[in-house]
Amino acid sequence: MMTVIDNNRINSAKRAFVTRNVVLDQVRLLDSEPTQINSGDLVLARVEKIGNHKGLELTTGRRSILHKGDEILVAYGNRYAPDQYEAVVPEDMGRCDLVAAGGIASKALSWSTRIRAPTRIRPIGLVCGADGKVINLSRYKVAEQVVSDIPKVIAVVGSSMNAGKTTTVVSLVRGLTQKGYRVGAVKITGTGAGGDLWKMHDAGAAEAVDFTDAGISSTFMTPLPQLHEATHRLVSHLAAKQCDVIVMEIADGIYQQESSGLIQSSQMQNLVNGYVYAADGSTGAAAGVAWLQRFGLVLGVSGKVTASPLASREAEQVTGLPCFTSDALAQGEVAEQWLQALNTEELCEAL
């Protein structure tokens, strides 16, 4: 059933981070009885019961406290998060869950025992334009650029969801920026939320983007060809911004299906010049580095394992690679040595 929505109502709704690129002036209608729901579709929903997520990250990055009865503008999406939720896009407009503070509406299938049940929401209708077509995030992508040269790409991957990947990315961005490089930062997989993106900006990135800027609310269950297209779009965008180097984050652990598929693909092997592996322990470092070296050059190890000098020494012994704390990477010397070696295509002793 299609109904006209008042501009004041849509503008008064709490608008989630993932919707930040949407032009609200194009919103005209609500469809309360759609025949299909797709990942990335915008939905106006009402909060019914506060659960794990007590706040919604707005487009500005501010966390707005949620109250029962609030109307929120979010997007449907799947979620893969071992420390939080496993969730999928529902088949109908029945009650569902807010499974990410960045604004992901989904049906939670399971969740970690360390968190509460999800916040329950009641979808009111899919958001549509004047033509009656559902507004999907895929309408709002950064333009794909034609560039003659792609700067060197250093990618950060890890052993698990919270192994220290973003901290490693931020440290690399900070260090290279301190050394005078114009750094582009990109997160190509994950669930829509602004925290990592804001950290990249705060570290000094000249430009920072993520998969939501390629029109994807969450990359879990996204076909690999679509992820390749999104990666190319985002990397070409950074290249067009005259970045000297790109620091890339691939979310979750290396065995997660999309992360694994990307790393193993020929497209990624041709794009990424070197990897930094974020590990949560020496065992994870050993297994992860051995697997990763089949598909690319591993420059070093960082992440949570470096919180302990003893664990770092263990990781160095089992991987044969140096471990670097976030503070060491933020100084810039190590990252600059890596970049210079990659630019001259020499595997010098620094690697």
C-alpha positions in Angstrom: 0.0 0.0 0.0 1.5 3.3 -1.1 0.8 6.5 0.9 2.1 10.1 0.7 4.5 11.0 3.5 4.7 14.5 4.9 8.1 16.2 4.5 8.0 17.3 8.2 7.5 13.7 9.3 10.5 12.3 7.3 12.7 15.2 8.4 11.7 14.8 12.0 12.7 11.1 12.1 16.1 10.2 13.6 18.3 9.7 10.6 20.9 7.0 10.8 24.5 7.2 9.6 24.0 4.8 6.7 21.5 7.2 5.2 23.8 10.2 5.2 24.2 10.3 1.4 20.5 10.1 0.7 18.8 13.3 -0.6 15.7 13.5 1.5 14.0 16.0 -0.9 13.5 13.0 -3.2 11.3 11.2 -0.6 7.6 11.3 -1.5 5.9 8.0 -0.6 5.9 5.1 1.8 5.2 1.5 0.7 3.8 -0.5 3.7 3.2 -3.6 1.6 6.2 -4.2 -0.7 6.5 -7.4 -2.6 10.2 -7.6 -1.9 12.7 -6.2 0.5 16.4 -5.8 -0.5 19.5 -5.0 1.4 20.1 -1.2 1.3 16.4 -0.3 1.0 15.5 2.7 3.2 12.8 2.1 5.8 10.9 4.4 8.2 10.5 2.4 11.4 9.2 3.0 15.0 11.1 1.9 18.1 9.1 -0.6 20.1 11.5 -2.0 22.7 14.9 -0.8 23.8 17.5 -3.6 23.8 21.2 -3.8 23.2 21.4 -0.7 21.1 20.2 2.2 23.2 21.3 4.8 20.8 21.3 5.5 17.0 24.3 7.0 15.3 23.1 10.0 13.3 24.5 11.2 10.0 26.7 13.7 12.0 28.2 10.9 14.1 26.4 12.0 17.3 24.8 9.1 19.2 21.1 9.9 19.8 19.5 8.2 22.7 16.5 6.1 21.6 13.1 6.1 23.2 10.1 3.9 22.7 8.0 5.5 20.0 10.8 7.2 18.2 10.6 7.1 14.4 13.9 6.3 12.8 15.2 6.3 9.2 17.4 3.3 8.7 18.3 0.8 5.9 17.8 -3.0 5.7 20.9 -5.1 5.7 22.5 -8.4 6.8 25.0 -8.6 9.6 27.9 -10.8 10.4 29.4 -10.1 13.8 30.5 -13.0 16.1 30.8 -10.6 19.0 27.3 -9.2 18.4 24.7 -10.4 15.9 24.1 -12.8 13.0 21.2 -11.2 11.1 19.5 -11.3 7.7 17.2 -9.1 5.7 13.6 -10.2 6.6 11.1 -11.4 3.9 8.3 -9.1 5.1 7.6 -5.9 6.9 6.9 -7.4 10.2 8.7 -6.5 13.4 12.5 -6.8 13.2 15.6 -5.6 14.9 18.1 -2.8 15.0 21.3 -4.8 14.8 23.8 -2.0 14.3 23.9 1.5 15.8 24.7 2.9 12.4 21.2 2.1 11.3 20.8 -1.5 10.1 17.3 -3.0 10.2 17.4 -6.8 10.1 16.1 -10.1 11.6 18.5 -11.3 14.3 19.1 -15.0 14.1 21.6 -15.3 16.9 23.8 -13.2 19.1 26.7 -13.4 21.5 25.9 -14.3 25.1 27.9 -11.2 26.1 25.3 -8.8 24.8 21.6 -8.2 25.3 18.8 -9.0 22.9 18.5 -6.5 20.1 16.4 -3.3 20.1 13.0 -4.2 18.5 11.6 -1.9 15.7 8.4 -1.9 13.8 8.8 -1.0 10.1 6.2 1.6 8.9 7.1 1.6 5.2 9.8 1.5 2.6 10.8 5.0 1.6 10.0 5.8 -2.1 10.5 8.6 -4.6 7.8 10.3 -6.6 8.0 7.5 -9.2 7.0 4.9 -6.5 10.4 3.2 -6.7 12.0 2.2 -3.4 15.0 4.4 -2.5 18.0 2.1 -2.1 21.5 3.2 -0.9 22.8 2.1 -4.3 21.3 5.3 -5.8 23.9 7.3 -3.9 27.4 6.2 -4.8 30.6 8.2 -5.2 31.3 8.6 -8.9 33.6 6.1 -10.4 36.7 7.9 -11.6 38.9 7.1 -14.6 42.4 7.4 -13.3 45.7 6.5 -15.0 47.5 5.6 -11.8 46.5 3.9 -8.5 48.7 4.7 -5.5 50.2 1.9 -3.5 47.7 0.1 -1.3 48.5 -1.3 2.1 45.7 -3.4 3.4 45.0 -4.4 7.0 43.3 -7.7 7.8 43.0 -9.7 10.9 42.3 -12.9 12.9 38.9 -11.8 14.2 36.3 -9.0 14.6 38.1 -7.2 17.4 41.8 -8.1 16.7 42.8 -4.5 16.4 42.4 -3.8 12.6 41.0 -0.3 12.9 43.5 0.7 15.4 46.2 -0.5 13.1 44.7 1.4 10.1 44.4 4.5 12.2 48.0 4.2 13.3 49.2 3.8 9.7 47.2 6.8 8.5 48.5 8.9 11.4 52.1 7.8 10.8 52.1 8.4 7.1 50.3 11.7 7.5 53.0 12.8 10.0 55.6 12.0 7.4 53.9 14.3 4.9 52.0 11.8 2.7 48.5 12.5 1.5 46.7 9.4 2.8 43.5 8.0 1.5 41.7 5.5 3.8 39.0 3.0 2.9 37.0 0.3 4.6 35.7 -2.0 2.0 33.7 -4.6 4.0 31.7 -4.5 7.3 28.4 -3.3 8.6 27.3 0.3 8.2 28.5 2.5 11.1 30.6 5.6 11.3 33.0 4.9 14.1 35.8 3.6 12.0 35.4 6.2 9.4 35.5 9.1 11.9 38.7 7.6 13.4 40.3 7.6 10.0 39.4 11.3 9.5 40.6 12.1 13.0 44.0 10.5 12.3 44.5 12.9 9.4 43.3 11.0 6.3 43.0 13.4 3.4 39.9 11.5 2.3 38.2 8.5 4.0 35.4 6.4 2.5 33.7 3.1 3.2 31.3 0.7 1.5 28.3 2.8 2.3 29.8 5.4 -0.1 29.5 2.7 -2.7 25.8 2.3 -1.9 26.0 -0.8 0.3 24.5 -0.9 3.8 26.4 -4.1 4.9 28.7 -6.3 2.9 27.7 -9.6 4.5 26.1 -11.8 1.8 27.0 -9.3 -0.9 28.1 -11.1 -4.1 31.8 -10.9 -4.8 31.5 -9.2 -8.2 29.5 -6.4 -6.4 32.3 -6.1 -3.8 34.9 -5.9 -6.6 33.0 -3.1 -8.2 32.6 -1.2 -5.0 36.3 -1.6 -4.2 37.3 -0.3 -7.6 34.9 2.6 -7.3 36.2 3.6 -3.8 39.9 3.2 -4.7 39.5 5.2 -7.9 37.8 7.9 -5.9 40.7 8.1 -3.6 43.2 8.1 -6.5 41.3 11.0 -8.1 41.7 12.9 -4.8 45.5 12.8 -5.4 46.3 10.5 -2.5 49.9 9.3 -2.3 49.0 6.1 -0.6 45.9 4.2 0.3 45.4 2.3 3.6 42.6 -0.2 3.3 40.7 -2.2 6.0 39.0 -5.5 5.3 36.6 -6.3 8.2 36.2 -9.3 10.4 38.6 -12.2 10.3 40.3 -13.6 7.2 38.0 -16.7 7.2 34.8 -14.7 7.0 33.3 -15.5 3.6 33.5 -12.1 1.9 36.9 -11.2 3.4 38.3 -14.6 2.4 36.8 -14.3 -1.1 38.2 -10.9 -1.7 41.7 -11.7 -0.4 41.9 -14.8 -2.6 40.6 -13.1 -5.7 43.0 -12.1 -8.5 41.5 -8.6 -8.5 42.6 -8.0 -4.9 46.0 -9.7 -5.5 46.6 -7.2 -8.3 45.5 -4.2 -6.2 47.0 -4.7 -2.8 50.8 -4.2 -2.6 51.2 -5.4 1.0 49.3 -6.6 4.0 49.6 -5.9 7.7 48.1 -8.6 9.8 46.3 -7.7 13.1 46.3 -10.7 15.5 44.7 -11.2 18.9 47.4 -13.8 19.9 50.4 -15.7 18.7 48.3 -18.7 17.6 46.1 -16.5 15.4 49.1 -14.8 14.1 50.8 -18.0 13.0 47.7 -19.5 11.3 46.7 -16.2 9.7 50.0 -15.1 8.4 50.7 -18.6 6.9 47.3 -18.5 5.1 47.7 -14.8 4.0 51.2 -15.3 2.5 49.6 -17.5 -0.2 47.9 -14.5 -1.6 50.1 -11.5 -1.0 53.1 -9.9 0.7 52.7 -9.7 4.5 54.7 -6.7 5.8 54.3 -7.3 9.5 52.1 -8.0 12.5 50.2 -5.7 14.7 46.9 -5.7 16.7 46.0 -6.9 20.2 48.9 -9.3 20.3 51.3 -6.4 20.7 49.7 -5.4 24.0 52.0 -8.0 25.6 55.8 -8.0 24.9 55.8 -11.7 25.6 53.0 -12.5 23.2 54.7 -10.2 20.6 57.9 -12.2 20.9 55.9 -15.5 20.5 54.2 -14.1 17.4 57.5 -13.0 15.9 59.0 -16.5 16.5 56.1 -18.4 14.9 55.6 -16.0 11.9 59.2 -14.8 11.2 57.8 -11.3 10.9 58.3 -8.3 13.2 55.4 -7.1 15.4 54.6 -3.4 15.8 52.6 -1.7 18.4 50.1 1.0 17.3 52.3 3.6 18.8 55.3 2.4 16.7 53.2 2.5 13.5 51.9 6.0 14.4 55.4 7.4 14.5 55.6 6.8 10.7 59.1 5.5 10.2 58.1 1.9 9.7 55.2 2.6 7.4 57.4 5.0 5.4 60.1 2.3 5.0 57.4 -0.1 3.8 56.1 2.4 1.3 59.5 3.3 -0.1 60.3 -0.4 -0.5 57.1 -1.0 -2.3 57.6 2.0 -4.5 61.0 0.8 -5.6 59.7 -2.8 -5.8 62.6 -3.9 -3.5 62.1 -6.3 -0.6 64.6 -4.6 1.6 65.6 -5.7 5.1 63.0 -3.4 6.5 60.3 -5.9 5.3 
